[in-house]
Amino acid sequence: MDHLLISLVISGAVTSVGGVILLYTIYQMTVIDAMSRGIKHPKLWGVVNASGNNSSTFLLLYLINRRKYPVKNLTANQKLELELYKKKALVALAFHLIAGLVFATSLIYYLN
């Protein structure tokens, strides 16, 4: 089997897994933040913020909306979870971007 084809498959899989983990961490961070602020329907906000193509629009709406609600009850455990999810999101983003770059480079070389 061709080495470029193997590189395409592996980098595509790592890109997909990194993207899914990133979406899940965004969902979890939004739910924890919304619950600690007392915003109605925190899981709905989490799903909307982690949704596909135009999630930046919903994330911006959430950030504007959350300014009205100060943090009321963020427990120490939730704070630790939030920090853990931030680290997971950073790692998932790094995997997603690096694997995506490898995928794009391999695809260009494979097609030529």
C-alpha positions as CSV (number, residue, x, y, z in Angstrom):
1,M,0.0,0.0,0.0
2,D,1.1,3.5,-0.7
3,H,2.6,5.5,2.2
4,L,0.7,8.6,1.2
5,L,-2.6,6.7,1.3
6,I,-1.8,5.3,4.8
7,S,-0.9,8.9,5.9
8,L,-4.3,10.1,4.5
9,V,-6.3,7.5,6.3
10,I,-4.5,8.0,9.7
11,S,-4.4,11.8,9.6
12,G,-8.1,11.9,8.5
13,A,-9.0,9.7,11.4
14,V,-7.0,11.7,13.9
15,T,-8.5,14.9,12.5
16,S,-12.0,13.6,12.9
17,V,-11.4,12.3,16.5
18,G,-9.8,15.6,17.5
19,G,-12.8,17.5,16.1
20,V,-15.3,15.3,17.9
21,I,-13.4,15.7,21.2
22,L,-13.2,19.4,20.7
23,L,-17.0,19.7,20.2
24,Y,-17.7,17.6,23.2
25,T,-15.4,19.7,25.4
26,I,-17.0,22.9,24.2
27,Y,-20.4,21.4,25.0
28,Q,-19.3,20.4,28.5
29,M,-17.7,23.8,29.2
30,T,-20.8,25.6,28.1
31,V,-23.1,23.4,30.2
32,I,-20.9,23.9,33.4
33,D,-20.7,27.7,32.8
34,A,-24.4,28.0,32.1
35,M,-25.4,26.0,35.2
36,S,-23.1,28.0,37.4
37,R,-24.6,31.2,36.2
38,G,-28.2,30.0,36.4
39,I,-29.0,30.4,32.7
40,K,-32.1,28.5,31.6
41,H,-31.6,25.4,29.5
42,P,-27.8,24.9,29.9
43,K,-27.8,21.7,27.8
44,L,-29.5,23.4,25.0
45,W,-26.9,26.2,25.0
46,G,-24.2,23.5,25.1
47,V,-25.7,21.7,22.0
48,V,-26.2,24.9,20.1
49,N,-22.6,26.1,20.9
50,A,-21.1,22.8,19.9
51,S,-23.2,22.5,16.7
52,G,-21.7,22.5,13.2
53,N,-21.0,25.2,10.7
54,N,-22.0,28.5,12.2
55,S,-21.3,27.7,15.9
56,S,-19.3,31.0,16.2
57,T,-22.6,32.9,15.8
58,F,-24.3,31.0,18.7
59,L,-21.2,31.1,20.8
60,L,-21.1,34.9,20.4
61,L,-24.8,35.1,21.4
62,Y,-24.1,32.9,24.4
63,L,-21.2,35.1,25.5
64,I,-23.3,38.3,25.1
65,N,-26.2,36.6,27.0
66,R,-24.0,35.3,29.9
67,R,-22.9,38.8,30.8
68,K,-26.3,39.4,32.4
69,Y,-25.8,36.5,34.7
70,P,-23.0,36.6,37.3
71,V,-21.4,33.3,38.5
72,K,-23.6,32.2,41.4
73,N,-22.7,28.7,42.4
74,L,-19.5,27.4,40.8
75,T,-18.3,24.6,43.1
76,A,-14.6,23.7,43.5
77,N,-15.3,20.4,41.7
78,Q,-16.9,22.2,38.8
79,K,-14.0,24.7,38.6
80,L,-11.5,21.7,38.4
81,E,-13.7,20.1,35.7
82,L,-13.7,23.4,33.8
83,E,-9.9,23.6,33.9
84,L,-9.6,20.0,32.8
85,Y,-11.9,20.6,29.9
86,K,-9.9,23.7,28.9
87,K,-6.8,21.6,28.7
88,K,-8.6,18.8,26.8
89,A,-9.9,21.4,24.4
90,L,-6.4,22.7,23.8
91,V,-5.0,19.3,23.1
92,A,-7.9,18.3,20.9
93,L,-7.5,21.5,18.9
94,A,-3.8,20.9,18.5
95,F,-4.4,17.3,17.3
96,H,-7.2,18.5,15.0
97,L,-5.1,21.2,13.4
98,I,-1.8,19.3,13.0
99,A,-3.6,16.2,11.7
100,G,-5.6,18.4,9.3
101,L,-2.4,20.0,8.0
102,V,-0.8,16.5,7.5
103,F,-4.0,15.4,5.8
104,A,-4.0,18.4,3.4
105,T,-0.3,18.0,2.6
106,S,-0.7,14.2,2.0
107,L,-3.7,14.8,-0.2
108,I,-1.8,17.4,-2.3
109,Y,1.1,15.0,-2.8
110,Y,-1.2,12.0,-3.4
111,L,-3.2,13.8,-6.2
112,N,0.0,14.9,-8.0
